[in-house]
């Protein structure tokens, strides 16, 4: 029970902080004659999806992850560095690298895309878009892709909880057009609003790029990096099945319904693990004709 209360307390504090920043950003754009940067109904939908996600995430982490983490870790590498600070540095890189891999999975595999599509479905880029998350992430079983490797390495579970939350906390600030380019050295190492704006673009040269969480070095290493200066005009949203509803439950669930409808229509479960817009009729087409969303 205490774990749940602590998780909900953190959500309340962080959520209040985020809401203040969203209000400030909206005020900024109104003063700079760009009120269209925010839409009140969409902002409320974003906040609602974020609340549903974070409450579900907090409960799942408190009840399941913290209780089963040690059992999994008992069968792993039992990594215990002599210096705690060294362990935290290794954990920071491990969490961010695994996030890069999981994030890539979300874009390449339709089942993963179903829990991630809502985050890309806004045609605006502002701080409230960061909260546009799917509560089904934890319930889908995909959260284990992040937790399992960390447990098997042997990191302390509470340190993992803190590091993951800090990683996600940083990413909140990437969702803005207020911040332009940061110093070149920072842009080279870290993910920035400039890099993340490209990630949310739906033009061909912007798809499946800049997957990093805190660090952008993974994208540079694995060839998924695109600089904003080379990306052209950024158009936010999804290239197909762009939602028009602002009902938070529909935003979270419609992509799942679409996936299962395709599985039923084409009588195959292959749609679950192929690219998000794959259907059997496309099997003979070149992969370059497929886009991820």
Buried (B, 14 or more C-beta within 10 A) or exposed (E): EEBBEEBBEBBEEBBEEBBEBBBEBBEBBEEEEEEEBBBEEBBEBBBBBBBBBBBBBBBBBBBBBBEBBEEBBEEBEEBEBEEEEEBBEBBBEBBBBBBBBBBBBBBBBBBBBBBBBBBBBBBBBBBBBBBBBBBBBBEBEBBBBBBBBBBBBBBBBEBBBBBBBEBBBBBBBBBBBBEEEEEEEEBEEBBBBBBBBBBBBBBEEBBBBBBBBBBBBBBBEEEBBBBBEEBBEBEBBBBEEEBEEBEBEBBBBBBBEBBBEBBEEBEEEBBBEBBBBBBBEBEEEEEEEEBBB
